[in-house]
Amino acid sequence: MKQFEVGHSYGGFDSYLSPITVLKRTAQYIFVRNNYGMEWRMKIRECEGKNGSRYEYVVDSSAGRSWKEAFTFAASLEM
């Protein structure tokens, strides 16, 4: 399974988002920083792709419900 790793950068589902860099990881959260220096935590979730591959993705819980999916990043989108 593709997982988020400390020190690595990942892209978002929305191409307009600044990539995030993982600063710290726990069992349920990653702590990240974007290109603008903002830091926050994101909730880790797991997903299974169409071809059976598994990967982690994170959701920004500080965004409202209607915007939550726009602020989603996947471990499979490593930069």
C-alpha positions in Angstrom: 0.0 0.0 0.0 1.3 3.5 -0.9 1.6 5.6 2.3 2.5 9.1 3.2 6.1 9.5 4.3 7.7 12.2 6.4 9.8 14.6 4.2 8.0 13.7 0.9 5.7 16.1 -1.1 2.4 15.2 -2.6 -0.1 16.8 -5.0 -3.8 17.3 -4.6 -6.8 16.1 -6.6 -7.3 19.8 -7.5 -4.3 20.9 -9.7 -4.6 24.5 -8.4 -3.6 23.5 -4.9 -0.1 24.0 -3.6 1.6 20.6 -3.0 2.0 19.6 0.7 5.1 18.3 2.5 4.7 15.8 5.3 6.3 17.1 8.6 5.1 14.4 11.0 2.9 11.3 10.9 0.8 9.5 13.5 -1.5 6.6 13.1 -4.5 8.8 12.2 -3.1 12.1 11.0 -0.3 13.8 9.1 1.0 17.2 9.8 1.8 19.1 6.6 3.2 22.4 5.2 2.3 23.9 1.9 4.5 26.2 -0.4 3.2 29.3 1.4 4.5 28.1 4.8 1.1 27.3 6.3 1.0 24.2 8.6 -2.0 22.1 9.6 -3.0 18.5 10.2 -5.0 16.2 7.9 -6.9 13.0 8.6 -5.6 9.8 6.9 -8.0 7.5 5.1 -7.5 4.4 2.9 -8.8 3.7 -0.5 -8.7 0.8 -3.0 -8.2 1.7 -6.7 -9.9 0.0 -9.7 -6.9 -2.3 -10.3 -6.9 -3.5 -6.7 -4.0 -1.2 -5.6 -4.4 0.4 -2.2 -3.3 3.9 -1.1 -3.8 6.5 1.5 -5.4 9.8 1.0 -5.9 12.8 3.3 -8.8 15.2 3.7 -8.5 18.7 5.2 -11.1 18.7 7.9 -10.9 22.4 8.4 -12.6 23.1 5.1 -16.4 23.0 5.1 -18.3 20.0 4.0 -19.0 21.3 0.6 -15.3 22.1 0.0 -13.8 19.0 1.8 -13.3 16.9 -1.4 -11.5 19.8 -3.2 -8.8 19.8 -0.5 -7.9 16.1 -0.8 -4.3 14.8 -1.4 -3.3 11.2 -2.2 -0.1 9.3 -1.5 -0.2 8.0 -5.1 0.4 11.6 -6.2 3.9 11.8 -4.8 6.0 14.6 -6.5 
